Amino acid sequence: MAEQDYDLIVVGAGPGGYVAAIRAAQLGLKTACVESRETLGGTCLNVGCIPSKAMLHASEMYHEAHSGALAKFGIDFKSVGLNLDQMQAEKTKAVSELTGGIEFLFKKNKVDWLKGRAAFTSANSIDVGGKSYTAKSILIATGSSVTPLPGVEIDQRIIVDSTGALALPKVPKHLVVIGGGVIGMELGSVWLRLGAEVTVVEYLDQILPGYDGEVRKEAAKIFKKQGFNIRTGTKVTGAIVNGGTATLTVEPAAGGASETIEADCVLVSIGRRPNTEGLALDKAGLATNARGQIEIGHDFQTSVPGIYAVGDVVPGPMLAHKAEDEGLAAADFIAGGTGIVNHDVIPGVVYTYPEIASVGLTEEQAKERGEVKVGKFPMMANSRAKTNRDTDGFVKVVADAKTDRVLGVHIIASIAGSMIAEAAVAMEFGATSEDIAYTCHAHPTHAEALKEAAMAVTGKPIHM
């Protein structure tokens, strides 16, 4: 066989791709990464996870100051103004710092950046901008993009996707969010706090599909209290834009009379689909499944030897950290080692306020597999939450009734995204609820609520 240009070519520089490229280079493989954006980091760093968190944080601070919520702590503001341009500029700065950091890491680890779009020309060769490259192994990490909604055309002016919703030039008077999932609720939160009226239209009977049933109900209560207008069991069948206004036609999901809703901004966030278009997978002997995903084995290798895939293009939750772990593991396999990802312990976080975090099985899923015990502790009874006046939510621990092994943990709390890490570590080591209950937690901290919820599994919490 003729000598290859690279040991590994990674297609896509998002969380799965850039991490895989760096790890492969660290393991001694001659590595290149293909990316068509002007900056590295993929959707997550450029127009997803990172800029949305910047806007969420900034909008939280604005709302705290503007709403008078800080007055009870003795902090009075005479007047609070919103400089949206500066808020957007700070978001852009954070994105630039992080994407630039990845470019530095590529140079440090001697990863070649092949700028352009990749298309397979054979099982071990790709074309990038008219130039051919070959490799012993090729890793597909092209991520995902917004799922379109028939009858609702995105123009990034009045009707936007998540990218457009992060760069609105002004606060909408009325924002309609189509889809009550993670992205819809997060971005809806940003603009609600900045002064928009926000209506969420969700096809299912509850928001946040996939989360624990109790969490979904409690979250809906909290969001409605914050001012969200949430319409579940409702579908959008069409949209007409006239000037600066969109008129949506909606009807009950189960069927019935239609009505219209007017808005000056509409966010379409009904999910995401794998990015495989334009890759010419057929020339490599690959095909996608019914959901447009690339099927893989335990080693992240596809049906074609030497071609691997990770992240949003393969089955599983579309989460940046899941893609990162898969990228690391795939690189280990490609380098001749063994990579490990425990797909049963992948935490998920909704970065609203309060945050919502989950890892493992929901109570409903666990009950389908056998008998369970459940412990629950309200943040209202947690001393640190009480002191901070952020008492919405609870911690819930689901354990196997016979072995006491923790099967799932679900949290609604101001810092749930950080709290869930302890639960993930505990589950990774096969902890029982008793293990968590007998682990000393610092006082006063929000984390004590997890300890108390674990104690509640056996009916013996202290502060409730």
TAKADA-V49986 format. One record per residue. RES is the residue in one letter. D_LAST is the distance of its C-alpha to the last C-alpha in Angstrom with 2 decimals. Layout:
# TAKADA-V49986
res=RES d_last=D_LAST
res=RES d_last=D_LAST
This chain:
# TAKADA-V49986
res=M d_last=69.80
res=A d_last=70.41
res=E d_last=68.21
res=Q d_last=65.10
res=D d_last=64.22
res=Y d_last=60.67
res=D d_last=58.60
res=L d_last=55.77
res=I d_last=55.61
res=V d_last=52.20
res=V d_last=52.37
res=G d_last=49.74
res=A d_last=48.16
res=G d_last=44.59
res=P d_last=41.58
res=G d_last=42.82
res=G d_last=46.47
res=Y d_last=46.61
res=V d_last=44.24
res=A d_last=46.36
res=A d_last=49.53
res=I d_last=48.40
res=R d_last=47.18
res=A d_last=50.44
res=A d_last=52.50
res=Q d_last=50.61
res=L d_last=51.54
res=G d_last=55.19
res=L d_last=55.80
res=K d_last=58.08
res=T d_last=55.76
res=A d_last=56.09
res=C d_last=53.60
res=V d_last=54.74
res=E d_last=53.18
res=S d_last=54.76
res=R d_last=52.61
res=E d_last=53.92
res=T d_last=50.76
res=L d_last=48.74
res=G d_last=45.08
res=G d_last=45.38
res=T d_last=43.37
res=C d_last=40.15
res=L d_last=41.57
res=N d_last=44.16
res=V d_last=42.76
res=G d_last=39.29
res=C d_last=36.26
res=I d_last=37.52
res=P d_last=39.03
res=S d_last=36.20
res=K d_last=33.65
res=A d_last=36.02
res=M d_last=36.15
res=L d_last=32.40
res=H d_last=31.84
res=A d_last=34.70
res=S d_last=33.67
res=E d_last=30.12
res=M d_last=31.75
res=Y d_last=34.21
res=H d_last=31.68
res=E d_last=29.53
res=A d_last=32.72
res=H d_last=34.40
res=S d_last=31.62
res=G d_last=30.94
res=A d_last=27.34
res=L d_last=28.12
res=A d_last=29.38
res=K d_last=26.05
res=F d_last=26.37
res=G d_last=29.89
res=I d_last=31.70
res=D d_last=34.31
res=F d_last=36.78
res=K d_last=40.02
res=S d_last=40.69
res=V d_last=39.37
res=G d_last=41.70
res=L d_last=41.40
res=N d_last=43.95
res=L d_last=43.43
res=D d_last=46.38
res=Q d_last=44.91
res=M d_last=41.53
res=Q d_last=43.44
res=A d_last=45.56
res=E d_last=42.64
res=K d_last=41.31
res=T d_last=44.79
res=K d_last=45.00
res=A d_last=41.84
res=V d_last=43.22
res=S d_last=46.60
res=E d_last=45.22
res=L d_last=43.39
res=T d_last=46.21
res=G d_last=48.68
res=G d_last=46.63
res=I d_last=47.09
res=E d_last=50.81
res=F d_last=50.95
res=L d_last=49.23
res=F d_last=51.75
res=K d_last=54.59
res=K d_last=53.10
res=N d_last=52.75
res=K d_last=56.06
res=V d_last=54.69
res=D d_last=57.30
res=W d_last=56.16
res=L d_last=58.29
res=K d_last=58.07
res=G d_last=58.42
res=R d_last=57.42
res=A d_last=57.86
res=A d_last=59.52
res=F d_last=60.36
res=T d_last=64.04
res=S d_last=63.60
res=A d_last=61.01
res=N d_last=61.43
res=S d_last=62.62
res=I d_last=61.40
res=D d_last=63.06
res=V d_last=61.65
res=G d_last=63.71
res=G d_last=66.85
res=K d_last=66.59
res=S d_last=65.98
res=Y d_last=63.69
res=T d_last=63.26
res=A d_last=60.60
res=K d_last=59.92
res=S d_last=56.41
res=I d_last=54.93
res=L d_last=51.23
res=I d_last=50.23
res=A d_last=47.25
res=T d_last=48.13
res=G d_last=44.68
res=S d_last=44.19
res=S d_last=45.03
res=V d_last=43.92
res=T d_last=44.46
res=P d_last=46.87
res=L d_last=46.40
res=P d_last=49.66
res=G d_last=50.93
res=V d_last=48.95
res=E d_last=51.04
res=I d_last=49.51
res=D d_last=51.79
res=Q d_last=49.46
res=R d_last=50.39
res=I d_last=48.85
res=I d_last=47.32
res=V d_last=45.63
res=D d_last=43.76
res=S d_last=41.03
res=T d_last=43.77
res=G d_last=45.18
res=A d_last=41.82
res=L d_last=41.35
res=A d_last=44.69
res=L d_last=45.01
res=P d_last=47.43
res=K d_last=45.67
res=V d_last=42.45
res=P d_last=42.96
res=K d_last=42.86
res=H d_last=41.46
res=L d_last=40.18
res=V d_last=39.78
res=V d_last=37.87
res=I d_last=39.02
res=G d_last=36.28
res=G d_last=32.51
res=G d_last=31.96
res=V d_last=30.86
res=I d_last=34.08
res=G d_last=34.32
res=M d_last=30.85
res=E d_last=31.28
res=L d_last=34.74
res=G d_last=33.93
res=S d_last=31.21
res=V d_last=33.89
res=W d_last=36.31
res=L d_last=33.82
res=R d_last=32.74
res=L d_last=36.43
res=G d_last=37.26
res=A d_last=38.15
res=E d_last=37.27
res=V d_last=35.81
res=T d_last=36.05
res=V d_last=34.72
res=V d_last=36.65
res=E d_last=35.14
res=Y d_last=37.08
res=L d_last=34.14
res=D d_last=31.75
res=Q d_last=28.87
res=I d_last=28.90
res=L d_last=28.19
res=P d_last=29.93
res=G d_last=28.80
res=Y d_last=25.13
res=D d_last=22.28
res=G d_last=22.35
res=E d_last=18.83
res=V d_last=19.53
res=R d_last=22.86
res=K d_last=21.62
res=E d_last=18.93
res=A d_last=21.57
res=A d_last=24.13
res=K d_last=22.05
res=I d_last=21.57
res=F d_last=25.25
res=K d_last=26.50
res=K d_last=24.66
res=Q d_last=26.48
res=G d_last=29.76
res=F d_last=30.60
res=N d_last=32.69
res=I d_last=31.73
res=R d_last=34.18
res=T d_last=33.30
res=G d_last=35.73
res=T d_last=38.56
res=K d_last=41.35
res=V d_last=43.83
res=T d_last=47.38
res=G d_last=49.40
res=A d_last=49.81
res=I d_last=52.77
res=V d_last=53.13
res=N d_last=55.45
res=G d_last=55.85
res=G d_last=52.47
res=T d_last=50.59
res=A d_last=49.27
res=T d_last=49.16
res=L d_last=46.88
res=T d_last=47.45
res=V d_last=44.32
res=E d_last=43.83
res=P d_last=41.20
res=A d_last=40.58
res=A d_last=41.53
res=G d_last=44.72
res=G d_last=45.80
res=A d_last=47.30
res=S d_last=47.25
res=E d_last=46.64
res=T d_last=46.93
res=I d_last=44.69
res=E d_last=46.30
res=A d_last=45.01
res=D d_last=46.60
res=C d_last=44.66
res=V d_last=43.41
res=L d_last=41.38
res=V d_last=41.97
res=S d_last=39.09
res=I d_last=39.18
res=G d_last=39.04
res=R d_last=41.31
res=R d_last=44.18
res=P d_last=45.71
res=N d_last=48.60
res=T d_last=51.49
res=E d_last=54.15
res=G d_last=57.17
res=L d_last=56.48
res=A d_last=59.28
res=L d_last=57.25
res=D d_last=60.04
res=K d_last=62.43
res=A d_last=60.19
res=G d_last=59.91
res=L d_last=56.32
res=A d_last=54.76
res=T d_last=51.33
res=N d_last=49.28
res=A d_last=48.63
res=R d_last=45.83
res=G d_last=48.13
res=Q d_last=46.48
res=I d_last=48.31
res=E d_last=47.44
res=I d_last=47.04
res=G d_last=46.77
res=H d_last=44.38
res=D d_last=46.46
res=F d_last=46.26
res=Q d_last=49.96
res=T d_last=51.25
res=S d_last=53.89
res=V d_last=56.49
res=P d_last=56.71
res=G d_last=56.19
res=I d_last=54.22
res=Y d_last=50.46
res=A d_last=47.74
res=V d_last=44.18
res=G d_last=41.59
res=D d_last=41.68
res=V d_last=45.01
res=V d_last=43.60
res=P d_last=41.01
res=G d_last=37.30
res=P d_last=34.99
res=M d_last=36.90
res=L d_last=34.99
res=A d_last=36.67
res=H d_last=34.81
res=K d_last=35.64
res=A d_last=39.25
res=E d_last=39.23
res=D d_last=38.11
res=E d_last=40.67
res=G d_last=43.32
res=L d_last=42.77
res=A d_last=42.90
res=A d_last=45.95
res=A d_last=47.79
res=D d_last=47.14
res=F d_last=48.62
res=I d_last=51.56
res=A d_last=52.33
res=G d_last=52.52
res=G d_last=49.12
res=T d_last=45.93
res=G d_last=43.14
res=I d_last=39.61
res=V d_last=37.07
res=N d_last=34.07
res=H d_last=33.81
res=D d_last=30.68
res=V d_last=28.75
res=I d_last=29.75
res=P d_last=26.98
res=G d_last=27.37
res=V d_last=26.28
res=V d_last=26.72
res=Y d_last=27.38
res=T d_last=26.48
res=Y d_last=24.10
res=P d_last=21.32
res=E d_last=22.46
res=I d_last=21.79
res=A d_last=22.16
res=S d_last=22.53
res=V d_last=24.06
res=G d_last=25.19
res=L d_last=24.91
res=T d_last=23.09
res=E d_last=21.33
res=E d_last=24.53
res=Q d_last=26.81
res=A d_last=25.03
res=K d_last=25.23
res=E d_last=28.92
res=R d_last=29.40
res=G d_last=27.60
res=E d_last=24.52
res=V d_last=21.19
res=K d_last=17.55
res=V d_last=14.97
res=G d_last=11.58
res=K d_last=9.92
res=F d_last=7.56
res=P d_last=8.40
res=M d_last=10.55
res=M d_last=9.76
res=A d_last=6.75
res=N d_last=9.41
res=S d_last=11.70
res=R d_last=14.89
res=A d_last=14.44
res=K d_last=13.70
res=T d_last=16.80
res=N d_last=18.85
res=R d_last=17.98
res=D d_last=17.58
res=T d_last=14.20
res=D d_last=15.57
res=G d_last=14.51
res=F d_last=12.18
res=V d_last=12.78
res=K d_last=13.83
res=V d_last=15.35
res=V d_last=18.04
res=A d_last=19.54
res=D d_last=22.54
res=A d_last=21.81
res=K d_last=24.67
res=T d_last=24.77
res=D d_last=21.16
res=R d_last=22.93
res=V d_last=21.08
res=L d_last=22.97
res=G d_last=21.36
res=V d_last=18.81
res=H d_last=18.34
res=I d_last=17.06
res=I d_last=17.38
res=A d_last=17.18
res=S d_last=19.88
res=I d_last=20.89
res=A d_last=20.01
res=G d_last=23.63
res=S d_last=23.34
res=M d_last=19.96
res=I d_last=21.42
res=A d_last=24.06
res=E d_last=21.87
res=A d_last=20.95
res=A d_last=24.68
res=V d_last=25.77
res=A d_last=23.43
res=M d_last=24.78
res=E d_last=28.30
res=F d_last=28.13
res=G d_last=26.77
res=A d_last=23.39
res=T d_last=21.03
res=S d_last=17.27
res=E d_last=17.54
res=D d_last=19.82
res=I d_last=17.37
res=A d_last=14.53
res=Y d_last=17.15
res=T d_last=18.60
res=C d_last=18.10
res=H d_last=17.02
res=A d_last=18.30
res=H d_last=16.28
res=P d_last=15.82
res=T d_last=16.23
res=H d_last=15.03
res=A d_last=15.58
res=E d_last=12.55
res=A d_last=10.67
res=L d_last=13.05
res=K d_last=12.41
res=E d_last=8.66
res=A d_last=9.96
res=A d_last=12.61
res=M d_last=10.58
res=A d_last=8.98
res=V d_last=12.73
res=T d_last=13.15
res=G d_last=10.11
res=K d_last=8.82
res=P d_last=6.07
res=I d_last=5.78
res=H d_last=3.78
res=M d_last=0.00
